[in-house]
Amino acid sequence: MANDPIVNYILTWLCYGDEEAAKRIAYTDDERALETHDLIIVPNGHLGKDLIVPELKRPEVEQPAKNKTIIRTDIVYSVFFFTSRAEELVNPKRDEHGRFAARFSLMHSKSRLQIPRLDEYARLVLKQLNLPLPESGFGHIYLTHDIDAISQYRSIRGAIGGLRRGETKQVFASLRDIHQDPLYTFPWMTEQDKRVRHADVIYFVKRTKGKGFDYPQYRLWGRDFKRLKHMLRHNNVYLGVHGSYYGEIPPVQYSKMFRTHFLRSTIENMQQLADAGYTDDFTMGFADEVGFRLQTSRAVRWINPKTMQLTSLTLHPLTIMDCTLSNANYMSLTEDEAYFLCERLIDKVRMHHGDLCLLWHNTSFVSNSYHKSLYSKLLGLLANE
């Protein structure tokens, strides 16, 4: 397996991209490799052959000689298993939206989703190679926002619905000035995000037909969206594609960054993304629980577990989503509970020099929600990074 591109990629990834360090590792059960390598990781024999559930215990480490180490737990297979989403092939359970939910995951119990196990494996590898551990801090900070709706009242359906509910004053205020619409929170959001100086801010824009769970659809050619788009670009915001709930993949002509609506990602549509030319996917979080779905805080290239192909699609772990914290059908946390959990996850990402990715919808920053206060507090934690 020495020339296997998947093995080589995983070994380099475990070494934080250091190709020379990765060459010091042999993925073999032949202990004679210690004559030419400093570290052996013993395979379990399943990579590229069949799928099994990896061992979740602490890796078994031996040091038969000075500066020579054998790791008898197949951490290479574990990296493959969790980052390729092979777990979803092992377990067929899905929620009402066809998603592989956190509650079905091996890592759901004992707060395991709050610990990036694969990053801990990487630290173990660096330590055994006598290499410095990554400095505390963030590789990247991504402040992301899905634009599910631009306004509440400025469509015919929205205005009629508001009038029927007796919200006449709010409807006419919105129609006179979009800034008076309760969902048009974008000016406040852009000013808040500027507090984190080195963050990449990405807004994911719907490019769907507006049916079923994709509703409502705003008009990309309409005046409201054009005005919003101009304002966002003036504030150095990147625009990504917010894909359809139904798995339709728009052609790559607007952006190569993608996130699926409802976080409804499958192995099939991930391959479609790669085939279509998308390079960066920001879907990889569970809707029902925050934490490390991929068991890492670091970006990783996707390996298709069905074809065993290393693709050009990079997966960016989604650390925290707003509605996951607050929705009654998800974690249903109070603001204080949400803040302390977010703080703990942020500290984990910082410790491993990972990428922090937050998702807050513009529709969450309304008067009856704690998210405006919570988001502002979290950005305060990040303001000096």
C-alpha positions in Angstrom: 0.0 0.0 0.0 3.0 2.3 0.0 2.0 3.9 -3.3 -1.7 3.9 -2.6 -2.9 7.6 -3.2 -5.5 7.3 -0.4 -3.1 6.0 2.2 -0.5 8.6 1.1 -3.1 11.4 1.4 -4.2 10.3 4.9 -0.7 9.9 6.2 0.1 13.5 5.0 -3.2 14.8 6.4 -2.3 13.2 9.8 1.0 15.1 9.6 -0.8 18.4 9.0 0.2 18.5 5.3 3.9 17.7 6.0 4.8 15.3 3.1 8.4 14.7 4.3 7.1 13.7 7.8 4.5 11.3 6.1 7.4 9.5 4.3 8.7 8.5 7.7 5.5 6.4 8.3 4.9 2.9 7.0 1.4 1.5 6.8 2.2 -2.1 7.1 2.2 -5.1 9.5 5.8 -5.9 8.5 7.9 -4.7 11.5 11.0 -4.8 9.4 9.8 -1.5 7.9 11.2 0.1 11.1 14.6 -0.3 9.5 13.7 2.5 7.1 10.8 4.2 8.8 10.3 5.8 12.3 6.7 4.9 12.7 4.5 1.9 11.6 0.8 2.0 11.6 -0.5 -1.5 11.4 -3.5 -2.0 9.0 -6.6 -3.9 10.0 -6.8 -5.3 6.5 -10.2 -3.7 5.6 -9.2 -0.5 3.8 -10.3 -0.8 0.2 -11.8 -4.2 0.8 -14.9 -4.0 3.0 -16.4 -1.8 5.7 -16.2 -2.5 9.4 -16.7 -0.2 12.4 -13.3 1.0 13.6 -12.0 0.6 17.1 -13.0 3.5 19.3 -10.5 2.7 22.1 -7.3 4.6 22.8 -4.7 3.6 20.1 -2.3 0.9 21.2 1.3 2.2 21.0 4.6 0.3 21.3 8.1 1.6 21.2 10.4 -1.3 20.5 13.5 0.9 20.1 14.6 4.5 20.6 12.7 6.9 18.2 10.8 3.9 16.7 7.1 3.4 17.3 4.4 0.9 16.3 0.7 2.0 16.4 -1.3 -1.2 16.3 -4.6 0.5 16.1 -5.5 1.3 12.4 -5.9 5.0 12.7 -5.6 5.3 8.9 -8.7 3.3 8.5 -10.5 5.4 11.1 -9.6 8.6 9.2 -11.1 7.0 6.1 -14.2 5.7 7.8 -15.2 9.0 9.4 -14.2 11.5 6.7 -15.5 9.5 3.8 -18.8 9.1 5.6 -18.5 5.3 5.2 -20.4 5.1 8.4 -23.6 6.0 6.4 -23.1 2.8 4.3 -22.7 0.7 7.5 -25.8 2.1 9.1 -29.0 2.5 6.9 -31.0 4.6 9.4 -32.2 8.0 8.3 -34.4 10.7 9.8 -37.6 12.1 8.3 -35.6 14.2 5.8 -33.5 11.3 4.7 -30.5 12.5 6.6 -28.0 10.4 8.6 -28.6 12.1 12.0 -26.3 12.4 15.0 -28.5 10.1 17.0 -27.6 7.2 14.5 -23.8 7.9 14.7 -21.3 5.8 16.6 -20.1 9.0 18.2 -23.5 10.1 19.6 -23.1 8.7 23.1 -20.9 10.1 25.9 -20.4 13.5 24.2 -18.1 11.9 21.7 -19.2 14.4 19.0 -17.7 17.2 21.0 -14.2 15.7 20.7 -12.4 15.7 17.3 -10.9 12.2 17.7 -9.0 12.3 14.4 -7.2 15.5 15.4 -6.1 13.7 18.5 -4.8 10.9 16.3 -2.8 13.5 14.3 -1.3 14.9 17.5 -0.3 11.3 18.5 1.5 10.8 15.2 3.3 14.2 15.4 4.4 13.3 19.0 5.7 9.9 18.0 7.7 11.5 15.1 9.1 14.1 17.6 7.6 16.9 15.6 6.2 20.1 17.1 2.4 20.0 17.8 0.3 22.6 16.0 0.2 26.0 17.6 -3.0 26.9 19.4 -5.1 29.0 17.1 -7.4 28.7 14.1 -6.4 27.6 10.6 -9.4 29.5 9.3 -12.6 31.0 10.7 -15.6 30.7 8.4 -18.6 32.8 9.4 -21.3 31.4 7.1 -25.0 32.4 6.6 -27.7 30.6 4.6 -30.1 33.0 3.0 -33.3 31.0 3.2 -35.5 34.1 2.8 -34.7 37.7 2.2 -37.9 39.2 3.7 -41.1 38.2 5.4 -43.6 40.6 3.8 -42.2 41.7 0.4 -43.7 38.9 -1.7 -47.4 38.7 -2.6 -47.8 35.6 -0.5 -45.9 37.1 2.5 -47.9 40.3 2.4 -51.2 38.5 2.2 -50.3 36.2 5.0 -49.2 39.1 7.2 -52.5 41.0 6.5 -54.5 37.9 7.4 -52.7 37.7 10.7 -53.5 41.3 11.5 -49.8 42.5 11.0 -50.9 45.4 8.8 -48.5 47.9 10.2 -45.5 45.6 9.8 -46.5 44.7 6.2 -46.7 48.3 5.0 -43.6 49.3 6.8 -41.7 46.5 5.0 -43.2 47.4 1.6 -42.1 51.0 2.1 -38.6 50.1 3.2 -37.0 46.6 3.1 -34.8 47.6 6.1 -38.0 47.6 8.2 -38.7 43.9 7.4 -38.0 41.7 10.4 -36.0 39.2 8.3 -33.8 41.8 6.6 -31.1 41.5 9.2 -28.2 41.7 6.8 -26.8 45.2 7.7 -26.5 44.1 11.3 -24.9 40.8 10.3 -22.3 42.4 8.1 -21.3 44.8 10.9 -21.1 42.0 13.4 -18.9 39.8 11.2 -16.4 42.6 10.7 -15.5 42.3 14.3 -13.6 39.1 13.4 -10.9 40.6 11.3 -9.4 37.5 9.7 -12.6 35.6 9.1 -13.9 34.5 5.7 -17.6 35.4 5.5 -19.7 33.3 3.1 -23.4 33.7 2.3 -25.0 30.7 0.6 -27.6 31.8 -1.9 -30.5 29.6 -3.0 -30.5 28.6 -6.6 -33.6 26.4 -6.6 -37.1 26.3 -8.0 -38.8 27.2 -4.8 -40.9 24.1 -4.4 -41.7 22.1 -1.2 -38.9 22.4 1.3 -37.0 24.8 -0.9 -39.8 27.4 -0.5 -39.6 30.4 -0.3 -37.6 31.3 -3.3 -36.5 34.8 -3.8 -36.0 36.3 -7.2 -32.3 36.5 -8.0 -33.0 39.0 -10.7 -35.3 41.1 -8.5 -34.4 44.5 -7.0 -34.2 43.3 -3.4 -31.7 40.6 -4.1 -29.6 42.8 -6.4 -29.4 45.4 -3.7 -28.4 42.8 -1.1 -25.8 41.3 -3.4 -24.2 44.6 -4.0 -24.1 45.4 -0.2 -22.6 42.0 0.6 -19.9 42.3 -2.1 -19.1 45.8 -0.9 -18.4 44.3 2.5 -16.0 41.6 1.0 -18.5 38.8 1.5 -18.1 35.6 -0.6 -21.2 34.1 -2.2 -21.7 30.3 -2.3 -24.5 28.1 -3.7 -27.2 26.9 -1.3 -28.3 23.7 -3.1 -31.8 22.2 -3.3 -33.3 20.0 -0.6 -34.2 17.6 -3.4 -30.6 17.0 -4.5 -30.5 19.1 -7.7 -27.0 20.3 -8.4 -26.8 23.7 -10.2 -24.0 24.1 -12.7 -20.8 25.7 -11.5 -21.2 29.2 -12.9 -21.7 31.3 -9.7 -19.4 29.8 -7.1 -17.5 26.6 -6.4 -18.6 26.6 -2.7 -21.7 24.6 -1.8 -24.0 23.8 1.0 -27.1 21.6 0.8 -30.4 22.9 2.1 -31.4 21.3 5.5 -27.8 19.8 5.6 -29.4 17.0 3.5 -26.2 15.5 2.1 -25.8 12.0 0.7 -22.8 10.1 -0.7 -24.5 10.2 -4.1 -24.9 14.0 -4.2 -21.4 14.5 -2.9 -20.1 12.6 -5.9 -22.4 14.8 -8.1 -20.8 17.9 -6.6 -17.3 16.6 -7.4 -18.3 15.7 -10.9 -19.9 19.1 -11.5 -16.7 20.9 -10.5 -17.5 22.1 -7.0 -14.4 22.3 -4.9 -15.6 23.1 -1.4 -18.5 21.7 0.5 -19.7 23.3 3.8 -22.5 20.8 4.6 -20.7 18.5 7.0 -22.5 19.0 10.3 -25.4 17.2 11.9 -28.7 19.0 12.0 -29.7 17.5 15.4 -26.4 18.0 17.3 -23.5 20.3 17.1 -19.9 19.0 17.1 -17.6 17.1 14.9 -19.5 15.0 12.4 -16.3 14.1 10.6 -14.5 13.6 13.9 -12.1 16.4 12.8 -12.0 20.2 12.9 -9.8 20.3 9.8 -10.7 20.4 6.1 -10.2 17.1 4.3 -10.5 15.9 0.8 -13.5 13.5 0.3 -12.9 9.9 -0.5 -15.8 8.2 -2.1 -16.3 5.0 0.0 -18.1 3.2 -2.7 -15.5 3.7 -5.5 -12.5 4.3 -3.2 -11.5 7.3 -5.3 -9.8 10.4 -3.7 -11.8 13.3 -5.1 -11.1 16.9 -5.6 -13.9 17.9 -3.3 -12.8 19.4 0.0 -15.1 19.0 3.0 -15.2 21.8 5.5 -16.5 20.6 8.9 -19.5 22.6 10.1 -18.9 23.1 13.9 -22.1 24.9 15.0 -25.5 25.7 13.5 -27.9 28.1 15.1 -31.1 26.1 15.0 -29.4 22.9 16.2 -28.8 24.7 19.5 -32.3 26.2 20.0 -34.9 24.1 18.1 -37.2 22.0 20.3 -36.8 19.0 18.0 -33.0 19.2 18.2 -30.9 20.2 21.3 -33.4 22.7 22.7 -30.8 24.6 24.8 -31.2 27.8 26.7 -28.9 30.7 25.7 -26.5 30.0 28.6 -26.4 26.3 27.8 -25.7 27.1 24.1 -23.0 29.6 24.9 -21.0 27.3 27.2 -21.3 24.4 24.7 -20.2 26.6 21.8 -17.3 27.9 23.9 -16.2 24.4 24.6 -16.3 23.5 20.9 -14.4 26.6 19.9 -11.7 25.8 22.4 -11.3 22.3 20.9 -10.9 23.8 17.4 -8.4 26.3 18.6 -6.4 23.6 20.4 -6.0 21.6 17.2 -5.4 24.5 14.9 -8.5 23.6 13.1 -11.0 25.5 11.0 -14.0 27.0 12.9 -17.1 27.1 10.8 -20.3 28.7 12.2 -23.7 28.8 10.5 -26.3 31.4 11.5 -29.3 32.1 9.3 -30.5 35.7 8.8 -33.9 34.5 9.8 -32.6 33.6 13.3 -31.8 37.2 14.3 -35.4 38.1 15.1 -36.8 39.7 18.3 -38.2 36.5 19.9 -34.9 34.6 19.5 -31.8 34.6 21.7 -29.5 34.2 18.6 -28.8 37.8 18.2 -27.4 38.0 21.7 -25.6 34.6 21.4 -24.0 35.3 18.1 -22.7 38.7 19.2 -21.2 37.0 22.3 -19.5 34.3 20.3 -18.0 36.9 17.9 -16.7 38.7 21.0 -14.7 35.5 21.8 -13.2 35.5 18.3 -12.7 39.2 17.9 -9.0 39.1 18.8 -8.1 36.0 16.9 
